[in-house]
Amino acid sequence: MKLMINPSPSSYAGSNATICEGGSYTLHGFATNYSSIVWKTNGTGLFNDTNSLTATYFPSTEDFILESIILTLNVYGTKPCPIVSDNMILHLEDKEIIYGPTSVELWQTATYSVIADVGYEYSFTVEKGNVTNQTYNSIDVQWIGTGIGYVYLQKHNPNNYVCNSDLQVNITSFGIEDGSTSDLLVYPNPGNEQIIITGLQGHTVYLYNYLGEIQYQGATSPLDIRRLPAGIYFLKIEDWDGRMVKIVKMVKL
């Protein structure tokens, strides 16, 4: 008689992994001496192909409630070899919700925060704004550019895996003065060579472009604007206590 000995199959589901809410995960399974493979899970998400070693898994909402699920690679060898299996754990991180106003006025200061989880670290950045104060899970932002600004958040879990969130903020220029009133007069507007400010007494002047990037900071008049590109600028004047007393929308010709 001839005795045929089939090599035993092997199964490796891959290393444990973490993904953020809204994402999917491409598996990196490995198998030998097999006739077929099948992926299984204790979750309720979907595989795009349960018979591929590099299938992609799409978690369900229920999966994220569980916070982690098991993905199992079942490997079928040539009969009469048994089925062999291996598991990996897919950790699921929720994206943080950033709380704060989504419609503000230019130069307004607003607070943005998240509900902090124990053991996590949070880092904020902003677009079209300056961070004036920051705590473990919140920031105060002064918005310095008109249009659409953003609050960006990176959430670091205890294993230093990062999930990104963002909040879009609409910044309007309502309430900007035209420079024709008060003791602080700003002229000419439009202009192309210099800006004259009358009535400066211990004030600080800031000039920003339309993106909120500072172009000048000082306490003297006139301001030389000859080298600035043509466009829209915002001139802010603060008193000696740092309180804003005037904002003027300027046009550089």
Summary of the structure (lengths in Angstrom):
residues: 253
radius of gyration: 29.8
end to end distance: 99.0
largest distance: 111.5
contacts: 749
relative contact order: 0.12
helix: 2%
strand: 52%
